[in-house]
Amino acid sequence: MMFWNGNMGGWGYALMVISFVLFWGAVIAAIVLLARGLGSGNRGRDTGASPGTGSGSAEDLLAERFARGEIDETEYNARLNVLRRGPQR
């Protein structure tokens, strides 16, 4: 059933293009949000120890650096001793 004798006119084509862009934009946005939600893993989640909330978080960070090989055992022990002594005046 055609109400316009087969000719939509300028507004008909404009609305068709706008609806096409909005539909595919919504589909792409949904895919991106779904991929971000599924692919995030533990990123951005609270691990229980945040920096500055206790002596354990700084020591944990130091232990991670030692485990990755960024610092050697001597430097690890020296920094660990400084952390455990606390601030000096």
Phi and psi restraints in degrees (value plus and minus 20) as a CYANA .aco file:
   2 MET   PHI    -134.4   -94.4
   2 MET   PSI     105.4   145.4
   3 PHE   PHI    -114.2   -74.2
   3 PHE   PSI     -35.1     4.9
   4 TRP   PHI    -133.6   -93.6
   4 TRP   PSI       2.6    42.6
   5 ASN   PHI      36.1    76.1
   5 ASN   PSI      14.7    54.7
   6 GLY   PHI      63.0   103.0
   6 GLY   PSI     -16.4    23.6
   7 ASN   PHI    -142.9  -102.9
   7 ASN   PSI      96.0   136.0
   8 MET   PHI     -99.6   -59.6
   8 MET   PSI     -47.5    -7.5
   9 GLY   PHI      65.7   105.7
   9 GLY   PSI     156.5   196.5
  10 GLY   PHI     -84.0   -44.0
  10 GLY   PSI     -63.2   -23.2
  11 TRP   PHI     -87.7   -47.7
  11 TRP   PSI     -53.5   -13.5
  12 GLY   PHI     -85.1   -45.1
  12 GLY   PSI     -64.3   -24.3
  13 TYR   PHI     -87.5   -47.5
  13 TYR   PSI     -59.2   -19.2
  14 ALA   PHI     -82.5   -42.5
  14 ALA   PSI     -65.2   -25.2
  15 LEU   PHI     -85.4   -45.4
  15 LEU   PSI     -54.9   -14.9
  16 MET   PHI     -85.1   -45.1
  16 MET   PSI     -64.1   -24.1
  17 VAL   PHI     -85.5   -45.5
  17 VAL   PSI     -63.8   -23.8
  18 ILE   PHI     -83.0   -43.0
  18 ILE   PSI     -64.1   -24.1
  19 SER   PHI     -86.5   -46.5
  19 SER   PSI     -55.5   -15.5
  20 PHE   PHI     -82.7   -42.7
  20 PHE   PSI     -66.5   -26.5
  21 VAL   PHI     -85.8   -45.8
  21 VAL   PSI     -63.8   -23.8
  22 LEU   PHI     -84.2   -44.2
  22 LEU   PSI     -61.4   -21.4
  23 PHE   PHI     -82.6   -42.6
  23 PHE   PSI     -71.7   -31.7
  24 TRP   PHI     -90.7   -50.7
  24 TRP   PSI     -48.8    -8.8
  25 GLY   PHI     -84.6   -44.6
  25 GLY   PSI     -60.8   -20.8
  26 ALA   PHI     -86.9   -46.9
  26 ALA   PSI     -59.4   -19.4
  27 VAL   PHI     -84.3   -44.3
  27 VAL   PSI     -65.2   -25.2
  28 ILE   PHI     -86.2   -46.2
  28 ILE   PSI     -62.1   -22.1
  29 ALA   PHI     -81.6   -41.6
  29 ALA   PSI     -60.5   -20.5
  30 ALA   PHI     -83.8   -43.8
  30 ALA   PSI     -61.0   -21.0
  31 ILE   PHI     -84.9   -44.9
  31 ILE   PSI     -63.2   -23.2
  32 VAL   PHI     -84.1   -44.1
  32 VAL   PSI     -65.8   -25.8
  33 LEU   PHI     -83.9   -43.9
  33 LEU   PSI     -58.9   -18.9
  34 LEU   PHI     -85.1   -45.1
  34 LEU   PSI     -62.7   -22.7
  35 ALA   PHI     -85.4   -45.4
  35 ALA   PSI     -59.5   -19.5
  36 ARG   PHI     -85.8   -45.8
  36 ARG   PSI     -60.8   -20.8
  37 GLY   PHI     -87.1   -47.1
  37 GLY   PSI     -59.6   -19.6
  38 LEU   PHI    -100.0   -60.0
  38 LEU   PSI     -50.9   -10.9
  39 GLY   PHI    -113.0   -73.0
  39 GLY   PSI     -17.9    22.1
  40 SER   PHI     -95.7   -55.7
  40 SER   PSI     -50.6   -10.6
  41 GLY   PHI      42.4    82.4
  41 GLY   PSI    -148.0  -108.0
  42 ASN   PHI    -113.9   -73.9
  42 ASN   PSI     -21.3    18.7
  43 ARG   PHI     -80.4   -40.4
  43 ARG   PSI     111.4   151.4
  44 GLY   PHI      61.4   101.4
  44 GLY   PSI     -21.5    18.5
  45 ARG   PHI    -112.4   -72.4
  45 ARG   PSI     133.4   173.4
  46 ASP   PHI     -94.6   -54.6
  46 ASP   PSI     107.3   147.3
  47 THR   PHI    -115.8   -75.8
  47 THR   PSI     -20.1    19.9
  48 GLY   PHI      83.5   123.5
  48 GLY   PSI     -48.8    -8.8
  49 ALA   PHI    -144.3  -104.3
  49 ALA   PSI      95.2   135.2
  50 SER   PHI    -127.0   -87.0
  50 SER   PSI     133.2   173.2
  51 PRO   PHI     -78.6   -38.6
  51 PRO   PSI     113.5   153.5
  52 GLY   PHI      66.7   106.7
  52 GLY   PSI     -16.2    23.8
  53 THR   PHI    -117.7   -77.7
  53 THR   PSI     -19.4    20.6
  54 GLY   PHI     150.2   190.2
  54 GLY   PSI     154.7   194.7
  55 SER   PHI     -94.0   -54.0
  55 SER   PSI     -41.7    -1.7
  56 GLY   PHI     -88.3   -48.3
  56 GLY   PSI     -55.6   -15.6
  57 SER   PHI     -87.7   -47.7
  57 SER   PSI     -60.3   -20.3
  58 ALA   PHI     -89.1   -49.1
  58 ALA   PSI     -58.1   -18.1
  59 GLU   PHI     -88.7   -48.7
  59 GLU   PSI     -55.8   -15.8
  60 ASP   PHI     -84.1   -44.1
  60 ASP   PSI     -62.3   -22.3
  61 LEU   PHI     -83.4   -43.4
  61 LEU   PSI     -62.2   -22.2
  62 LEU   PHI     -83.2   -43.2
  62 LEU   PSI     -61.3   -21.3
  63 ALA   PHI     -85.2   -45.2
  63 ALA   PSI     -57.8   -17.8
  64 GLU   PHI     -84.3   -44.3
  64 GLU   PSI     -62.7   -22.7
  65 ARG   PHI     -82.7   -42.7
  65 ARG   PSI     -59.0   -19.0
  66 PHE   PHI     -86.0   -46.0
  66 PHE   PSI     -61.6   -21.6
  67 ALA   PHI     -85.6   -45.6
  67 ALA   PSI     -54.2   -14.2
  68 ARG   PHI     -98.2   -58.2
  68 ARG   PSI     -30.4     9.6
  69 GLY   PHI      67.1   107.1
  69 GLY   PSI      -6.4    33.6
  70 GLU   PHI     -92.5   -52.5
  70 GLU   PSI     -49.7    -9.7
  71 ILE   PHI    -150.1  -110.1
  71 ILE   PSI     134.1   174.1
  72 ASP   PHI    -111.0   -71.0
  72 ASP   PSI     158.7   198.7
  73 GLU   PHI     -85.1   -45.1
  73 GLU   PSI     -58.7   -18.7
  74 THR   PHI     -82.9   -42.9
  74 THR   PSI     -67.4   -27.4
  75 GLU   PHI     -86.2   -46.2
  75 GLU   PSI     -57.7   -17.7
  76 TYR   PHI     -80.3   -40.3
  76 TYR   PSI     -69.6   -29.6
  77 ASN   PHI     -84.5   -44.5
  77 ASN   PSI     -59.1   -19.1
  78 ALA   PHI     -84.2   -44.2
  78 ALA   PSI     -65.8   -25.8
  79 ARG   PHI     -88.7   -48.7
  79 ARG   PSI     -55.9   -15.9
  80 LEU   PHI     -84.5   -44.5
  80 LEU   PSI     -60.3   -20.3
  81 ASN   PHI     -83.5   -43.5
  81 ASN   PSI     -59.9   -19.9
  82 VAL   PHI     -84.2   -44.2
  82 VAL   PSI     -62.1   -22.1
  83 LEU   PHI     -83.6   -43.6
  83 LEU   PSI     -60.4   -20.4
  84 ARG   PHI     -96.7   -56.7
  84 ARG   PSI     -46.8    -6.8
  85 ARG   PHI     -90.6   -50.6
  85 ARG   PSI     -53.1   -13.1
  86 GLY   PHI      67.5   107.5
  86 GLY   PSI    -197.7  -157.7
  87 PRO   PHI     -89.4   -49.4
  87 PRO   PSI     118.7   158.7
  88 GLN   PHI    -132.3   -92.3
  88 GLN   PSI     126.0   166.0
